[in-house]
Amino acid sequence: MPISKRQAVHWMFDVAVALKALNSVLEIAAGYFLIFKPGWVGPAAARWSAQVLNAHPAAPFAAAITRWGAGLTLDTEHFASTYLIAHGAAKLFIAWALLKAWAHRTLS
């Protein structure tokens, strides 16, 4: 039995909002990870980009990551963690509200 266009749109909407909710949960987790394990992002980025630059000395992206990693401070990581948690929470709320409004609309 084929599904209708309306059912397909409803299914795609549900999947998109569920992916947005999953992304927001991952953002919140990353923010908390930065809070509980500070000071590792800059050195890790510098190590990774140094390995890339050893293999490909002309890689401009790796050179930019090296400069970025060297300049990353704990204050920057605290800001990033706050931003990730707040942005993730806002997206999670929006996803919940969208699903609630969509469910209310389809039930009416």
Phi and psi restraints in degrees (range 20) as a CNS / XPLOR table:
assign (resid 1 and name C) (resid 2 and name N)
       (resid 2 and name CA) (resid 2 and name C) 1.0 -70.5 20.0 2
assign (resid 2 and name N) (resid 2 and name CA)
       (resid 2 and name C) (resid 3 and name N) 1.0 150.7 20.0 2
assign (resid 2 and name C) (resid 3 and name N)
       (resid 3 and name CA) (resid 3 and name C) 1.0 -90.1 20.0 2
assign (resid 3 and name N) (resid 3 and name CA)
       (resid 3 and name C) (resid 4 and name N) 1.0 154.6 20.0 2
assign (resid 3 and name C) (resid 4 and name N)
       (resid 4 and name CA) (resid 4 and name C) 1.0 -79.5 20.0 2
assign (resid 4 and name N) (resid 4 and name CA)
       (resid 4 and name C) (resid 5 and name N) 1.0 166.6 20.0 2
assign (resid 4 and name C) (resid 5 and name N)
       (resid 5 and name CA) (resid 5 and name C) 1.0 -63.0 20.0 2
assign (resid 5 and name N) (resid 5 and name CA)
       (resid 5 and name C) (resid 6 and name N) 1.0 -38.0 20.0 2
assign (resid 5 and name C) (resid 6 and name N)
       (resid 6 and name CA) (resid 6 and name C) 1.0 -63.5 20.0 2
assign (resid 6 and name N) (resid 6 and name CA)
       (resid 6 and name C) (resid 7 and name N) 1.0 -42.1 20.0 2
assign (resid 6 and name C) (resid 7 and name N)
       (resid 7 and name CA) (resid 7 and name C) 1.0 -66.2 20.0 2
assign (resid 7 and name N) (resid 7 and name CA)
       (resid 7 and name C) (resid 8 and name N) 1.0 -37.9 20.0 2
assign (resid 7 and name C) (resid 8 and name N)
       (resid 8 and name CA) (resid 8 and name C) 1.0 -65.4 20.0 2
assign (resid 8 and name N) (resid 8 and name CA)
       (resid 8 and name C) (resid 9 and name N) 1.0 -43.1 20.0 2
assign (resid 8 and name C) (resid 9 and name N)
       (resid 9 and name CA) (resid 9 and name C) 1.0 -63.7 20.0 2
assign (resid 9 and name N) (resid 9 and name CA)
       (resid 9 and name C) (resid 10 and name N) 1.0 -42.3 20.0 2
assign (resid 9 and name C) (resid 10 and name N)
       (resid 10 and name CA) (resid 10 and name C) 1.0 -61.6 20.0 2
assign (resid 10 and name N) (resid 10 and name CA)
       (resid 10 and name C) (resid 11 and name N) 1.0 -43.8 20.0 2
assign (resid 10 and name C) (resid 11 and name N)
       (resid 11 and name CA) (resid 11 and name C) 1.0 -64.5 20.0 2
assign (resid 11 and name N) (resid 11 and name CA)
       (resid 11 and name C) (resid 12 and name N) 1.0 -43.7 20.0 2
assign (resid 11 and name C) (resid 12 and name N)
       (resid 12 and name CA) (resid 12 and name C) 1.0 -63.9 20.0 2
assign (resid 12 and name N) (resid 12 and name CA)
       (resid 12 and name C) (resid 13 and name N) 1.0 -38.9 20.0 2
assign (resid 12 and name C) (resid 13 and name N)
       (resid 13 and name CA) (resid 13 and name C) 1.0 -62.5 20.0 2
assign (resid 13 and name N) (resid 13 and name CA)
       (resid 13 and name C) (resid 14 and name N) 1.0 -46.9 20.0 2
assign (resid 13 and name C) (resid 14 and name N)
       (resid 14 and name CA) (resid 14 and name C) 1.0 -60.4 20.0 2
assign (resid 14 and name N) (resid 14 and name CA)
       (resid 14 and name C) (resid 15 and name N) 1.0 -42.5 20.0 2
assign (resid 14 and name C) (resid 15 and name N)
       (resid 15 and name CA) (resid 15 and name C) 1.0 -65.1 20.0 2
assign (resid 15 and name N) (resid 15 and name CA)
       (resid 15 and name C) (resid 16 and name N) 1.0 -44.3 20.0 2
assign (resid 15 and name C) (resid 16 and name N)
       (resid 16 and name CA) (resid 16 and name C) 1.0 -62.6 20.0 2
assign (resid 16 and name N) (resid 16 and name CA)
       (resid 16 and name C) (resid 17 and name N) 1.0 -42.9 20.0 2
assign (resid 16 and name C) (resid 17 and name N)
       (resid 17 and name CA) (resid 17 and name C) 1.0 -69.7 20.0 2
assign (resid 17 and name N) (resid 17 and name CA)
       (resid 17 and name C) (resid 18 and name N) 1.0 -37.0 20.0 2
assign (resid 17 and name C) (resid 18 and name N)
       (resid 18 and name CA) (resid 18 and name C) 1.0 -64.2 20.0 2
assign (resid 18 and name N) (resid 18 and name CA)
       (resid 18 and name C) (resid 19 and name N) 1.0 -39.6 20.0 2
assign (resid 18 and name C) (resid 19 and name N)
       (resid 19 and name CA) (resid 19 and name C) 1.0 -65.6 20.0 2
assign (resid 19 and name N) (resid 19 and name CA)
       (resid 19 and name C) (resid 20 and name N) 1.0 -38.7 20.0 2
assign (resid 19 and name C) (resid 20 and name N)
       (resid 20 and name CA) (resid 20 and name C) 1.0 -63.8 20.0 2
assign (resid 20 and name N) (resid 20 and name CA)
       (resid 20 and name C) (resid 21 and name N) 1.0 -40.4 20.0 2
assign (resid 20 and name C) (resid 21 and name N)
       (resid 21 and name CA) (resid 21 and name C) 1.0 -65.2 20.0 2
assign (resid 21 and name N) (resid 21 and name CA)
       (resid 21 and name C) (resid 22 and name N) 1.0 -42.2 20.0 2
assign (resid 21 and name C) (resid 22 and name N)
       (resid 22 and name CA) (resid 22 and name C) 1.0 -62.3 20.0 2
assign (resid 22 and name N) (resid 22 and name CA)
       (resid 22 and name C) (resid 23 and name N) 1.0 -43.7 20.0 2
assign (resid 22 and name C) (resid 23 and name N)
       (resid 23 and name CA) (resid 23 and name C) 1.0 -60.5 20.0 2
assign (resid 23 and name N) (resid 23 and name CA)
       (resid 23 and name C) (resid 24 and name N) 1.0 -39.6 20.0 2
assign (resid 23 and name C) (resid 24 and name N)
       (resid 24 and name CA) (resid 24 and name C) 1.0 -68.3 20.0 2
assign (resid 24 and name N) (resid 24 and name CA)
       (resid 24 and name C) (resid 25 and name N) 1.0 -36.9 20.0 2
assign (resid 24 and name C) (resid 25 and name N)
       (resid 25 and name CA) (resid 25 and name C) 1.0 -65.1 20.0 2
assign (resid 25 and name N) (resid 25 and name CA)
       (resid 25 and name C) (resid 26 and name N) 1.0 -39.3 20.0 2
assign (resid 25 and name C) (resid 26 and name N)
       (resid 26 and name CA) (resid 26 and name C) 1.0 -66.1 20.0 2
assign (resid 26 and name N) (resid 26 and name CA)
       (resid 26 and name C) (resid 27 and name N) 1.0 -36.7 20.0 2
assign (resid 26 and name C) (resid 27 and name N)
       (resid 27 and name CA) (resid 27 and name C) 1.0 -63.3 20.0 2
assign (resid 27 and name N) (resid 27 and name CA)
       (resid 27 and name C) (resid 28 and name N) 1.0 -44.6 20.0 2
assign (resid 27 and name C) (resid 28 and name N)
       (resid 28 and name CA) (resid 28 and name C) 1.0 -62.6 20.0 2
assign (resid 28 and name N) (resid 28 and name CA)
       (resid 28 and name C) (resid 29 and name N) 1.0 -43.2 20.0 2
assign (resid 28 and name C) (resid 29 and name N)
       (resid 29 and name CA) (resid 29 and name C) 1.0 -62.5 20.0 2
assign (resid 29 and name N) (resid 29 and name CA)
       (resid 29 and name C) (resid 30 and name N) 1.0 -41.8 20.0 2
assign (resid 29 and name C) (resid 30 and name N)
       (resid 30 and name CA) (resid 30 and name C) 1.0 -64.3 20.0 2
assign (resid 30 and name N) (resid 30 and name CA)
       (resid 30 and name C) (resid 31 and name N) 1.0 -39.2 20.0 2
assign (resid 30 and name C) (resid 31 and name N)
       (resid 31 and name CA) (resid 31 and name C) 1.0 -62.2 20.0 2
assign (resid 31 and name N) (resid 31 and name CA)
       (resid 31 and name C) (resid 32 and name N) 1.0 -44.7 20.0 2
assign (resid 31 and name C) (resid 32 and name N)
       (resid 32 and name CA) (resid 32 and name C) 1.0 -67.6 20.0 2
assign (resid 32 and name N) (resid 32 and name CA)
       (resid 32 and name C) (resid 33 and name N) 1.0 -34.3 20.0 2
assign (resid 32 and name C) (resid 33 and name N)
       (resid 33 and name CA) (resid 33 and name C) 1.0 -61.8 20.0 2
assign (resid 33 and name N) (resid 33 and name CA)
       (resid 33 and name C) (resid 34 and name N) 1.0 -41.4 20.0 2
assign (resid 33 and name C) (resid 34 and name N)
       (resid 34 and name CA) (resid 34 and name C) 1.0 -66.0 20.0 2
assign (resid 34 and name N) (resid 34 and name CA)
       (resid 34 and name C) (resid 35 and name N) 1.0 -32.1 20.0 2
assign (resid 34 and name C) (resid 35 and name N)
       (resid 35 and name CA) (resid 35 and name C) 1.0 -70.0 20.0 2
assign (resid 35 and name N) (resid 35 and name CA)
       (resid 35 and name C) (resid 36 and name N) 1.0 -44.9 20.0 2
assign (resid 35 and name C) (resid 36 and name N)
       (resid 36 and name CA) (resid 36 and name C) 1.0 -84.8 20.0 2
assign (resid 36 and name N) (resid 36 and name CA)
       (resid 36 and name C) (resid 37 and name N) 1.0 -13.9 20.0 2
assign (resid 36 and name C) (resid 37 and name N)
       (resid 37 and name CA) (resid 37 and name C) 1.0 -136.4 20.0 2
assign (resid 37 and name N) (resid 37 and name CA)
       (resid 37 and name C) (resid 38 and name N) 1.0 69.8 20.0 2
assign (resid 37 and name C) (resid 38 and name N)
       (resid 38 and name CA) (resid 38 and name C) 1.0 -76.7 20.0 2
assign (resid 38 and name N) (resid 38 and name CA)
       (resid 38 and name C) (resid 39 and name N) 1.0 156.8 20.0 2
assign (resid 38 and name C) (resid 39 and name N)
       (resid 39 and name CA) (resid 39 and name C) 1.0 82.6 20.0 2
assign (resid 39 and name N) (resid 39 and name CA)
       (resid 39 and name C) (resid 40 and name N) 1.0 14.1 20.0 2
assign (resid 39 and name C) (resid 40 and name N)
       (resid 40 and name CA) (resid 40 and name C) 1.0 -107.5 20.0 2
assign (resid 40 and name N) (resid 40 and name CA)
       (resid 40 and name C) (resid 41 and name N) 1.0 -20.0 20.0 2
assign (resid 40 and name C) (resid 41 and name N)
       (resid 41 and name CA) (resid 41 and name C) 1.0 -66.9 20.0 2
assign (resid 41 and name N) (resid 41 and name CA)
       (resid 41 and name C) (resid 42 and name N) 1.0 -48.8 20.0 2
assign (resid 41 and name C) (resid 42 and name N)
       (resid 42 and name CA) (resid 42 and name C) 1.0 -59.3 20.0 2
assign (resid 42 and name N) (resid 42 and name CA)
       (resid 42 and name C) (resid 43 and name N) 1.0 -53.8 20.0 2
assign (resid 42 and name C) (resid 43 and name N)
       (resid 43 and name CA) (resid 43 and name C) 1.0 -62.6 20.0 2
assign (resid 43 and name N) (resid 43 and name CA)
       (resid 43 and name C) (resid 44 and name N) 1.0 -37.0 20.0 2
assign (resid 43 and name C) (resid 44 and name N)
       (resid 44 and name CA) (resid 44 and name C) 1.0 -65.1 20.0 2
assign (resid 44 and name N) (resid 44 and name CA)
       (resid 44 and name C) (resid 45 and name N) 1.0 -42.2 20.0 2
assign (resid 44 and name C) (resid 45 and name N)
       (resid 45 and name CA) (resid 45 and name C) 1.0 -65.0 20.0 2
assign (resid 45 and name N) (resid 45 and name CA)
       (resid 45 and name C) (resid 46 and name N) 1.0 -39.7 20.0 2
assign (resid 45 and name C) (resid 46 and name N)
       (resid 46 and name CA) (resid 46 and name C) 1.0 -66.0 20.0 2
assign (resid 46 and name N) (resid 46 and name CA)
       (resid 46 and name C) (resid 47 and name N) 1.0 -41.5 20.0 2
assign (resid 46 and name C) (resid 47 and name N)
       (resid 47 and name CA) (resid 47 and name C) 1.0 -63.2 20.0 2
assign (resid 47 and name N) (resid 47 and name CA)
       (resid 47 and name C) (resid 48 and name N) 1.0 -45.4 20.0 2
assign (resid 47 and name C) (resid 48 and name N)
       (resid 48 and name CA) (resid 48 and name C) 1.0 -62.5 20.0 2
assign (resid 48 and name N) (resid 48 and name CA)
       (resid 48 and name C) (resid 49 and name N) 1.0 -46.7 20.0 2
assign (resid 48 and name C) (resid 49 and name N)
       (resid 49 and name CA) (resid 49 and name C) 1.0 -68.6 20.0 2
assign (resid 49 and name N) (resid 49 and name CA)
       (resid 49 and name C) (resid 50 and name N) 1.0 -30.8 20.0 2
assign (resid 49 and name C) (resid 50 and name N)
       (resid 50 and name CA) (resid 50 and name C) 1.0 -64.9 20.0 2
assign (resid 50 and name N) (resid 50 and name CA)
       (resid 50 and name C) (resid 51 and name N) 1.0 -38.8 20.0 2
assign (resid 50 and name C) (resid 51 and name N)
       (resid 51 and name CA) (resid 51 and name C) 1.0 -64.0 20.0 2
assign (resid 51 and name N) (resid 51 and name CA)
       (resid 51 and name C) (resid 52 and name N) 1.0 -41.7 20.0 2
assign (resid 51 and name C) (resid 52 and name N)
       (resid 52 and name CA) (resid 52 and name C) 1.0 -65.4 20.0 2
assign (resid 52 and name N) (resid 52 and name CA)
       (resid 52 and name C) (resid 53 and name N) 1.0 -41.8 20.0 2
assign (resid 52 and name C) (resid 53 and name N)
       (resid 53 and name CA) (resid 53 and name C) 1.0 -67.1 20.0 2
assign (resid 53 and name N) (resid 53 and name CA)
       (resid 53 and name C) (resid 54 and name N) 1.0 -31.2 20.0 2
assign (resid 53 and name C) (resid 54 and name N)
       (resid 54 and name CA) (resid 54 and name C) 1.0 -64.6 20.0 2
assign (resid 54 and name N) (resid 54 and name CA)
       (resid 54 and name C) (resid 55 and name N) 1.0 -39.4 20.0 2
assign (resid 54 and name C) (resid 55 and name N)
       (resid 55 and name CA) (resid 55 and name C) 1.0 -78.2 20.0 2
assign (resid 55 and name N) (resid 55 and name CA)
       (resid 55 and name C) (resid 56 and name N) 1.0 -38.3 20.0 2
assign (resid 55 and name C) (resid 56 and name N)
       (resid 56 and name CA) (resid 56 and name C) 1.0 -133.9 20.0 2
assign (resid 56 and name N) (resid 56 and name CA)
       (resid 56 and name C) (resid 57 and name N) 1.0 87.4 20.0 2
assign (resid 56 and name C) (resid 57 and name N)
       (resid 57 and name CA) (resid 57 and name C) 1.0 -61.2 20.0 2
assign (resid 57 and name N) (resid 57 and name CA)
       (resid 57 and name C) (resid 58 and name N) 1.0 -21.1 20.0 2
assign (resid 57 and name C) (resid 58 and name N)
       (resid 58 and name CA) (resid 58 and name C) 1.0 -97.4 20.0 2
assign (resid 58 and name N) (resid 58 and name CA)
       (resid 58 and name C) (resid 59 and name N) 1.0 16.2 20.0 2
assign (resid 58 and name C) (resid 59 and name N)
       (resid 59 and name CA) (resid 59 and name C) 1.0 -77.2 20.0 2
assign (resid 59 and name N) (resid 59 and name CA)
       (resid 59 and name C) (resid 60 and name N) 1.0 107.2 20.0 2
assign (resid 59 and name C) (resid 60 and name N)
       (resid 60 and name CA) (resid 60 and name C) 1.0 -69.0 20.0 2
assign (resid 60 and name N) (resid 60 and name CA)
       (resid 60 and name C) (resid 61 and name N) 1.0 -32.2 20.0 2
assign (resid 60 and name C) (resid 61 and name N)
       (resid 61 and name CA) (resid 61 and name C) 1.0 -65.0 20.0 2
assign (resid 61 and name N) (resid 61 and name CA)
       (resid 61 and name C) (resid 62 and name N) 1.0 -43.6 20.0 2
assign (resid 61 and name C) (resid 62 and name N)
       (resid 62 and name CA) (resid 62 and name C) 1.0 -65.4 20.0 2
assign (resid 62 and name N) (resid 62 and name CA)
       (resid 62 and name C) (resid 63 and name N) 1.0 -37.7 20.0 2
assign (resid 62 and name C) (resid 63 and name N)
       (resid 63 and name CA) (resid 63 and name C) 1.0 -64.1 20.0 2
assign (resid 63 and name N) (resid 63 and name CA)
       (resid 63 and name C) (resid 64 and name N) 1.0 -39.9 20.0 2
assign (resid 63 and name C) (resid 64 and name N)
       (resid 64 and name CA) (resid 64 and name C) 1.0 -65.8 20.0 2
assign (resid 64 and name N) (resid 64 and name CA)
       (resid 64 and name C) (resid 65 and name N) 1.0 -39.6 20.0 2
assign (resid 64 and name C) (resid 65 and name N)
       (resid 65 and name CA) (resid 65 and name C) 1.0 -64.6 20.0 2
assign (resid 65 and name N) (resid 65 and name CA)
       (resid 65 and name C) (resid 66 and name N) 1.0 -37.7 20.0 2
assign (resid 65 and name C) (resid 66 and name N)
       (resid 66 and name CA) (resid 66 and name C) 1.0 -61.8 20.0 2
assign (resid 66 and name N) (resid 66 and name CA)
       (resid 66 and name C) (resid 67 and name N) 1.0 -46.4 20.0 2
assign (resid 66 and name C) (resid 67 and name N)
       (resid 67 and name CA) (resid 67 and name C) 1.0 -63.6 20.0 2
assign (resid 67 and name N) (resid 67 and name CA)
       (resid 67 and name C) (resid 68 and name N) 1.0 -42.0 20.0 2
assign (resid 67 and name C) (resid 68 and name N)
       (resid 68 and name CA) (resid 68 and name C) 1.0 -64.4 20.0 2
assign (resid 68 and name N) (resid 68 and name CA)
       (resid 68 and name C) (resid 69 and name N) 1.0 -44.9 20.0 2
assign (resid 68 and name C) (resid 69 and name N)
       (resid 69 and name CA) (resid 69 and name C) 1.0 -64.3 20.0 2
assign (resid 69 and name N) (resid 69 and name CA)
       (resid 69 and name C) (resid 70 and name N) 1.0 -35.8 20.0 2
assign (resid 69 and name C) (resid 70 and name N)
       (resid 70 and name CA) (resid 70 and name C) 1.0 -69.4 20.0 2
assign (resid 70 and name N) (resid 70 and name CA)
       (resid 70 and name C) (resid 71 and name N) 1.0 -29.7 20.0 2
assign (resid 70 and name C) (resid 71 and name N)
       (resid 71 and name CA) (resid 71 and name C) 1.0 -93.3 20.0 2
assign (resid 71 and name N) (resid 71 and name CA)
       (resid 71 and name C) (resid 72 and name N) 1.0 1.4 20.0 2
assign (resid 71 and name C) (resid 72 and name N)
       (resid 72 and name CA) (resid 72 and name C) 1.0 -78.2 20.0 2
assign (resid 72 and name N) (resid 72 and name CA)
       (resid 72 and name C) (resid 73 and name N) 1.0 126.6 20.0 2
assign (resid 72 and name C) (resid 73 and name N)
       (resid 73 and name CA) (resid 73 and name C) 1.0 -110.8 20.0 2
assign (resid 73 and name N) (resid 73 and name CA)
       (resid 73 and name C) (resid 74 and name N) 1.0 171.0 20.0 2
assign (resid 73 and name C) (resid 74 and name N)
       (resid 74 and name CA) (resid 74 and name C) 1.0 -64.9 20.0 2
assign (resid 74 and name N) (resid 74 and name CA)
       (resid 74 and name C) (resid 75 and name N) 1.0 -35.4 20.0 2
assign (resid 74 and name C) (resid 75 and name N)
       (resid 75 and name CA) (resid 75 and name C) 1.0 -62.0 20.0 2
assign (resid 75 and name N) (resid 75 and name CA)
       (resid 75 and name C) (resid 76 and name N) 1.0 -39.0 20.0 2
assign (resid 75 and name C) (resid 76 and name N)
       (resid 76 and name CA) (resid 76 and name C) 1.0 -64.7 20.0 2
assign (resid 76 and name N) (resid 76 and name CA)
       (resid 76 and name C) (resid 77 and name N) 1.0 -40.5 20.0 2
assign (resid 76 and name C) (resid 77 and name N)
       (resid 77 and name CA) (resid 77 and name C) 1.0 -66.4 20.0 2
assign (resid 77 and name N) (resid 77 and name CA)
       (resid 77 and name C) (resid 78 and name N) 1.0 -37.4 20.0 2
assign (resid 77 and name C) (resid 78 and name N)
       (resid 78 and name CA) (resid 78 and name C) 1.0 -64.7 20.0 2
assign (resid 78 and name N) (resid 78 and name CA)
       (resid 78 and name C) (resid 79 and name N) 1.0 -41.6 20.0 2
assign (resid 78 and name C) (resid 79 and name N)
       (resid 79 and name CA) (resid 79 and name C) 1.0 -62.1 20.0 2
assign (resid 79 and name N) (resid 79 and name CA)
       (resid 79 and name C) (resid 80 and name N) 1.0 -44.7 20.0 2
assign (resid 79 and name C) (resid 80 and name N)
       (resid 80 and name CA) (resid 80 and name C) 1.0 -61.8 20.0 2
assign (resid 80 and name N) (resid 80 and name CA)
       (resid 80 and name C) (resid 81 and name N) 1.0 -40.4 20.0 2
assign (resid 80 and name C) (resid 81 and name N)
       (resid 81 and name CA) (resid 81 and name C) 1.0 -66.4 20.0 2
assign (resid 81 and name N) (resid 81 and name CA)
       (resid 81 and name C) (resid 82 and name N) 1.0 -41.8 20.0 2
assign (resid 81 and name C) (resid 82 and name N)
       (resid 82 and name CA) (resid 82 and name C) 1.0 -62.6 20.0 2
assign (resid 82 and name N) (resid 82 and name CA)
       (resid 82 and name C) (resid 83 and name N) 1.0 -44.0 20.0 2
assign (resid 82 and name C) (resid 83 and name N)
       (resid 83 and name CA) (resid 83 and name C) 1.0 -62.0 20.0 2
assign (resid 83 and name N) (resid 83 and name CA)
       (resid 83 and name C) (resid 84 and name N) 1.0 -47.1 20.0 2
assign (resid 83 and name C) (resid 84 and name N)
       (resid 84 and name CA) (resid 84 and name C) 1.0 -61.7 20.0 2
assign (resid 84 and name N) (resid 84 and name CA)
       (resid 84 and name C) (resid 85 and name N) 1.0 -42.5 20.0 2
assign (resid 84 and name C) (resid 85 and name N)
       (resid 85 and name CA) (resid 85 and name C) 1.0 -66.6 20.0 2
assign (resid 85 and name N) (resid 85 and name CA)
       (resid 85 and name C) (resid 86 and name N) 1.0 -46.6 20.0 2
assign (resid 85 and name C) (resid 86 and name N)
       (resid 86 and name CA) (resid 86 and name C) 1.0 -65.5 20.0 2
assign (resid 86 and name N) (resid 86 and name CA)
       (resid 86 and name C) (resid 87 and name N) 1.0 -44.4 20.0 2
assign (resid 86 and name C) (resid 87 and name N)
       (resid 87 and name CA) (resid 87 and name C) 1.0 -66.3 20.0 2
assign (resid 87 and name N) (resid 87 and name CA)
       (resid 87 and name C) (resid 88 and name N) 1.0 -41.1 20.0 2
assign (resid 87 and name C) (resid 88 and name N)
       (resid 88 and name CA) (resid 88 and name C) 1.0 -64.6 20.0 2
assign (resid 88 and name N) (resid 88 and name CA)
       (resid 88 and name C) (resid 89 and name N) 1.0 -41.0 20.0 2
assign (resid 88 and name C) (resid 89 and name N)
       (resid 89 and name CA) (resid 89 and name C) 1.0 -65.5 20.0 2
assign (resid 89 and name N) (resid 89 and name CA)
       (resid 89 and name C) (resid 90 and name N) 1.0 -40.5 20.0 2
assign (resid 89 and name C) (resid 90 and name N)
       (resid 90 and name CA) (resid 90 and name C) 1.0 -64.5 20.0 2
assign (resid 90 and name N) (resid 90 and name CA)
       (resid 90 and name C) (resid 91 and name N) 1.0 -43.6 20.0 2
assign (resid 90 and name C) (resid 91 and name N)
       (resid 91 and name CA) (resid 91 and name C) 1.0 -65.8 20.0 2
assign (resid 91 and name N) (resid 91 and name CA)
       (resid 91 and name C) (resid 92 and name N) 1.0 -37.1 20.0 2
assign (resid 91 and name C) (resid 92 and name N)
       (resid 92 and name CA) (resid 92 and name C) 1.0 -65.0 20.0 2
assign (resid 92 and name N) (resid 92 and name CA)
       (resid 92 and name C) (resid 93 and name N) 1.0 -40.9 20.0 2
assign (resid 92 and name C) (resid 93 and name N)
       (resid 93 and name CA) (resid 93 and name C) 1.0 -63.7 20.0 2
assign (resid 93 and name N) (resid 93 and name CA)
       (resid 93 and name C) (resid 94 and name N) 1.0 -43.0 20.0 2
assign (resid 93 and name C) (resid 94 and name N)
       (resid 94 and name CA) (resid 94 and name C) 1.0 -64.1 20.0 2
assign (resid 94 and name N) (resid 94 and name CA)
       (resid 94 and name C) (resid 95 and name N) 1.0 -42.2 20.0 2
assign (resid 94 and name C) (resid 95 and name N)
       (resid 95 and name CA) (resid 95 and name C) 1.0 -62.3 20.0 2
assign (resid 95 and name N) (resid 95 and name CA)
       (resid 95 and name C) (resid 96 and name N) 1.0 -44.2 20.0 2
assign (resid 95 and name C) (resid 96 and name N)
       (resid 96 and name CA) (resid 96 and name C) 1.0 -60.9 20.0 2
assign (resid 96 and name N) (resid 96 and name CA)
       (resid 96 and name C) (resid 97 and name N) 1.0 -45.8 20.0 2
assign (resid 96 and name C) (resid 97 and name N)
       (resid 97 and name CA) (resid 97 and name C) 1.0 -64.6 20.0 2
assign (resid 97 and name N) (resid 97 and name CA)
       (resid 97 and name C) (resid 98 and name N) 1.0 -39.3 20.0 2
assign (resid 97 and name C) (resid 98 and name N)
       (resid 98 and name CA) (resid 98 and name C) 1.0 -63.5 20.0 2
assign (resid 98 and name N) (resid 98 and name CA)
       (resid 98 and name C) (resid 99 and name N) 1.0 -45.3 20.0 2
assign (resid 98 and name C) (resid 99 and name N)
       (resid 99 and name CA) (resid 99 and name C) 1.0 -65.3 20.0 2
assign (resid 99 and name N) (resid 99 and name CA)
       (resid 99 and name C) (resid 100 and name N) 1.0 -38.9 20.0 2
assign (resid 99 and name C) (resid 100 and name N)
       (resid 100 and name CA) (resid 100 and name C) 1.0 -65.8 20.0 2
assign (resid 100 and name N) (resid 100 and name CA)
       (resid 100 and name C) (resid 101 and name N) 1.0 -44.1 20.0 2
assign (resid 100 and name C) (resid 101 and name N)
       (resid 101 and name CA) (resid 101 and name C) 1.0 -66.6 20.0 2
assign (resid 101 and name N) (resid 101 and name CA)
       (resid 101 and name C) (resid 102 and name N) 1.0 -40.8 20.0 2
assign (resid 101 and name C) (resid 102 and name N)
       (resid 102 and name CA) (resid 102 and name C) 1.0 -65.1 20.0 2
assign (resid 102 and name N) (resid 102 and name CA)
       (resid 102 and name C) (resid 103 and name N) 1.0 -42.2 20.0 2
assign (resid 102 and name C) (resid 103 and name N)
       (resid 103 and name CA) (resid 103 and name C) 1.0 -65.8 20.0 2
assign (resid 103 and name N) (resid 103 and name CA)
       (resid 103 and name C) (resid 104 and name N) 1.0 -41.0 20.0 2
assign (resid 103 and name C) (resid 104 and name N)
       (resid 104 and name CA) (resid 104 and name C) 1.0 -63.9 20.0 2
assign (resid 104 and name N) (resid 104 and name CA)
       (resid 104 and name C) (resid 105 and name N) 1.0 -39.4 20.0 2
assign (resid 104 and name C) (resid 105 and name N)
       (resid 105 and name CA) (resid 105 and name C) 1.0 -67.7 20.0 2
assign (resid 105 and name N) (resid 105 and name CA)
       (resid 105 and name C) (resid 106 and name N) 1.0 -38.8 20.0 2
assign (resid 105 and name C) (resid 106 and name N)
       (resid 106 and name CA) (resid 106 and name C) 1.0 -78.5 20.0 2
assign (resid 106 and name N) (resid 106 and name CA)
       (resid 106 and name C) (resid 107 and name N) 1.0 -24.0 20.0 2
assign (resid 106 and name C) (resid 107 and name N)
       (resid 107 and name CA) (resid 107 and name C) 1.0 -80.7 20.0 2
assign (resid 107 and name N) (resid 107 and name CA)
       (resid 107 and name C) (resid 108 and name N) 1.0 -23.7 20.0 2
